[in-house]
Amino acid sequence: MKVVYLVLQITILAQSVVAFASSSSLSSLSVTELKQLLSERGVDFRDCLEKSDLVARLNESHSLRSRTPFGVSAIKPLSADEDWTIQTFKQVAPSVAFITLTQQHQQGGMPRGFGLPATEFPMGSGSGFLWDSEGHVVTNCHVIAPNGRVADNVKVKLSGMPEACRARVVGSASNDLQVGQSVLAVGNPFGLDNTLTKGIVSATGRDVQGFGGRKIKNCVQTDAAINPGNSGGPLLDSRGRLIGVNTAIYSAGGGGNVGIGFAIPVDTVRRVVNQIIRYGRVKRPTLGINVVDDRVTRSIGAQMRRDLQGVLVADILPSSPAAATDLQPTTMQRDGSVRLGDLIVRVNGQEVKQVEDLLAEIEEKNEGDTVTLEVLRRCDPRQTEKIRARLASRESVRQGSRGANKPEMAKNVAFQ
């Protein structure tokens, strides 16, 4: 893809040199190309209303040989900050992808292979960016699966490519940012490709509801304009370094951008993308426990007149990290009564009030990481204890627990 871009760029430059031979040659260029040539020569064309005005201005600039980097002396040079933003955009824009989706529909209601040929209908568009030299493009899951299902046809186009190429979905699934530092968002809002907006880091550490309802932790909040179509595009610092992937906006009443946008932090992106490229999915670590559903936990607490704010352990899988600790599960007694197990209330100091909180904390870690669980023994607030556990892969825990009998209390639980 890089080779294609360079070849196209050289062709355009060659055309611009020949174009000065005559006004007719200049007229064959598009308005965008004319403006690009004028911009490269620092010539002000804001008063040009027609294409013929651009051609005339370009001829004048050529005859005067005004080709200094920042234009003729009558034009005030750009500020250092503006020039830095422009150079950063020029550097990163070729790697920003315009993603389009289509869905096939068989005409006439006939099955495929009979009747009229299938027609492709547009489903939407979004942004992404090149991750490596192998051609992997990163975007958000909801960009390629807006209805919860991956579109039949996903196409990707980079700046300089003559046409979009079909893409294959290969998988799904800390930085020193300071509040107030400048950021740049590049994407294709409303199908307007290679759009740059600028803002600042408004806040860090935001939790945002992600695709499928799963919470995305530690998101970057920015006031850079992010609109439909920007999703999946990069959020950059002023040096052009990736700091996040634009993913969502806060919009009261379902309107457009109001200056509150969110990006998935680069550390999360790096961890997830590398696993998708290598394994085709995200390999998440686990404690090796089954936990009681939040609704059931609240019901048990109401019956026993206890405030069970946390995650109740239902079952501990054999050969799991939790099995190597003295974590206690919830059990059913012979007389039908329930003996409560341990209630997990914190993970590495972070408060856990529901199953989703526990999942979010554990899945941010890697296999082999050690976590500290703060538990209430048998749900007794007077007996608080800290337990350390070393996380393992879900595959190893599942293999070790095959054939194991699950107790009655594990029927209505979520695997963690």
Secondary structure, DSSP 4 states (H G I P E B T S, - for coil): -HHHHHHHHHHHHHHHHHHTT-HHHHHTS-HHHHHHHHHHTT---TT--SHHHHHHHHHHHHHHT---TT--TTSPPPPHHHHHHHHHHHHHGGGEEEEEEEEEEEGGGPPTTSSSPEEEEEEEEEEEEE-STT--EE--HHHH-TTSS--SEEEEEETT-SS-EE-----B------TT-EEEEEE-GGG--SEEEEEEEEEEEEEEE-GGG-EEEEEEEE-S---TT-TT-EEEETTS-EEEEEEEE--GGG-S--S-EEEEEHHHHHHHHHHHHHHSB---EE--EEEE-HHHHHHHHHHTT----SEEEEEE-TTSTGGGTT----EE-TTS-EE---EEEEETTEE--SHHHHHHHHHTS-TT-EEEEEEEGGG-TT-EEEEEEE-EEHHHHHHHHTTPPPPGGGTTEEE-
